[in-house]
């Protein structure tokens, strides 16, 4: 089963996704695939909050770029936190969009139970610079791809989830 949790920043999607995968995993410890590369103190602090939140309930793998090989190496359910940061990393490292979307499509075809977390960034205005527009466009295409392949899609806001699919 594949499930997408999508919502704005601080919408509660990470907490909801963690609860969801723990319920799916039952008595086994699920994998937590952390994709964030951190370059500053503020991002490191955000990562620490997530680590404290999940404590030892997960087997954590940190992989900012090679999503397919990381998921493929996991024999159980995987929470990917988060696709948005992985897309950011892909852009930062100048990975072509076509390669990024092909890799995401390949991940979605793996037999693992997956829970994906993604920031909804398409509800605002069109960004004023080309890189931000590129990210918003890539993020939107990735969201559509994930929603198409996921069994369940939840939109998150104010710590609540609304089932879309």
C-alpha positions as CSV (number, residue, x, y, z in Angstrom):
1,X,0.0,0.0,0.0
2,X,1.2,3.5,-0.8
3,X,0.0,6.6,1.0
4,X,0.7,10.3,0.5
5,X,0.4,12.9,3.2
6,X,0.5,16.4,1.6
7,X,0.1,19.8,3.2
8,X,1.7,23.0,4.1
9,X,4.6,23.5,6.4
10,X,3.7,22.8,10.1
11,X,0.4,21.3,9.0
12,X,0.9,18.1,11.0
13,X,1.6,15.9,8.0
14,X,4.8,14.4,9.5
15,X,3.2,13.4,12.8
16,X,0.2,12.0,11.0
17,X,2.4,10.1,8.5
18,X,4.5,8.6,11.4
19,X,1.3,7.4,13.2
20,X,0.0,5.9,9.9
21,X,3.1,3.9,9.1
22,X,3.5,2.7,12.7
23,X,-0.1,1.3,12.4
24,X,0.7,-0.4,9.1
25,X,4.0,-1.9,10.4
26,X,2.3,-3.6,13.4
27,X,4.9,-5.3,15.4
28,X,7.8,-4.6,13.0
29,X,9.9,-1.4,13.1
30,X,9.4,0.6,9.9
31,X,12.1,2.4,8.1
32,X,12.4,6.2,8.2
33,X,14.1,7.6,5.1
34,X,15.3,11.1,5.9
35,X,16.1,13.1,2.8
36,X,17.0,16.5,4.2
37,X,20.5,17.9,3.7
38,X,21.2,20.5,6.2
39,X,23.4,23.5,5.6
40,X,22.5,25.8,8.5
41,X,21.8,25.8,12.2
42,X,18.0,26.4,11.8
43,X,17.6,23.3,9.6
44,X,19.7,21.3,12.0
45,X,17.3,22.4,14.8
46,X,14.3,21.3,12.7
47,X,15.9,17.9,12.1
48,X,16.5,17.5,15.9
49,X,12.8,18.1,16.5
50,X,11.9,15.3,14.1
51,X,14.4,12.9,15.6
52,X,13.0,13.6,19.1
53,X,9.5,13.1,17.8
54,X,10.2,9.7,16.4
55,X,12.6,8.5,19.1
56,X,13.5,4.9,18.5
57,X,10.3,3.8,16.8
58,X,12.0,3.6,13.4
59,X,15.1,2.4,11.7
60,X,16.5,5.6,10.3
61,X,18.3,5.9,7.0
62,X,19.6,9.3,5.8
63,X,19.8,9.6,2.0
64,X,19.4,13.0,0.4
65,X,19.7,11.9,-3.3
66,X,19.4,8.1,-4.1
67,X,15.8,7.5,-3.2
68,X,15.3,4.4,-5.3
69,X,18.3,2.5,-4.0
70,X,17.6,3.5,-0.4
71,X,14.0,2.3,-0.5
72,X,14.9,-0.8,-2.5
73,X,17.3,-1.8,0.3
74,X,14.5,-1.8,2.9
75,X,12.8,-5.1,3.5
76,X,9.8,-3.5,5.3
77,X,7.5,-0.5,5.2
78,X,9.2,2.9,4.5
79,X,8.3,6.4,5.5
80,X,9.9,9.0,3.2
81,X,10.4,12.3,4.9
82,X,10.2,14.2,2.8
83,X,9.8,14.2,-0.9
84,X,9.9,18.1,-1.0
85,X,13.4,18.1,0.5
86,X,14.5,15.4,-1.9
87,X,13.3,17.5,-4.8
88,X,15.1,20.4,-3.4
89,X,18.3,18.3,-3.2
90,X,17.8,17.2,-6.8
91,X,17.6,20.8,-8.0
92,X,20.5,21.9,-5.9
93,X,22.7,19.1,-7.3
94,X,21.4,19.9,-10.8
95,X,19.8,16.5,-11.5
96,X,17.6,16.9,-14.6
97,X,13.9,16.9,-13.9
98,X,13.2,14.0,-16.2
99,X,15.6,11.9,-14.2
100,X,14.1,13.0,-10.9
101,X,10.6,12.1,-12.0
102,X,11.7,8.8,-13.4
103,X,13.4,7.9,-10.2
104,X,10.3,8.8,-8.2
105,X,8.1,6.7,-10.6
106,X,10.5,3.8,-10.1
107,X,10.2,4.2,-6.3
108,X,6.4,4.1,-6.5
109,X,6.6,0.8,-8.4
110,X,8.6,-0.9,-5.6
111,X,6.6,-3.5,-3.6
112,X,7.3,-1.8,-0.3
113,X,4.5,-0.3,1.7
114,X,5.3,3.4,1.4
115,X,4.2,6.5,3.3
116,X,5.3,9.7,1.6
117,X,5.3,13.2,3.0
118,X,5.2,16.2,0.7
119,X,4.8,19.9,1.1
120,X,2.0,21.5,-0.9
121,X,3.6,24.6,-2.4
122,X,1.1,25.3,-5.2
123,X,-1.5,27.2,-3.3
124,X,0.3,30.5,-3.3
125,X,1.3,33.0,-5.9
126,X,3.6,32.4,-8.8
127,X,7.2,32.9,-7.4
128,X,9.2,35.9,-8.6
129,X,12.3,34.0,-9.6
130,X,13.1,31.2,-12.0
131,X,14.6,28.7,-9.5
132,X,11.5,29.0,-7.2
133,X,9.2,28.6,-10.2
134,X,11.2,25.5,-11.2
135,X,10.8,24.0,-7.8
136,X,7.0,24.8,-7.6
137,X,6.5,23.2,-11.0
138,X,8.6,20.1,-10.2
139,X,6.8,19.8,-6.9
140,X,3.4,19.9,-8.5
141,X,4.4,17.3,-11.1
142,X,5.8,15.1,-8.4
143,X,2.6,15.5,-6.3
144,X,0.4,14.5,-9.3
145,X,2.6,11.4,-10.0
146,X,2.5,10.3,-6.3
147,X,-1.3,10.9,-6.1
148,X,-1.8,8.8,-9.2
149,X,0.2,5.9,-7.8
150,X,-0.9,6.0,-4.2
151,X,-3.8,4.1,-2.8
152,X,-4.6,6.8,-0.3
153,X,-3.9,10.6,-0.3
154,X,-4.5,12.8,2.7
155,X,-4.4,16.6,2.7
156,X,-3.2,17.9,6.1
157,X,-3.9,21.2,7.7
158,X,-4.1,22.3,11.4
159,X,-3.0,18.9,12.5
160,X,-5.9,17.2,10.8
161,X,-6.1,15.0,7.7
162,X,-8.7,15.0,5.0
163,X,-8.8,11.9,2.8
164,X,-8.7,12.9,-0.9
165,X,-8.3,9.4,-2.3
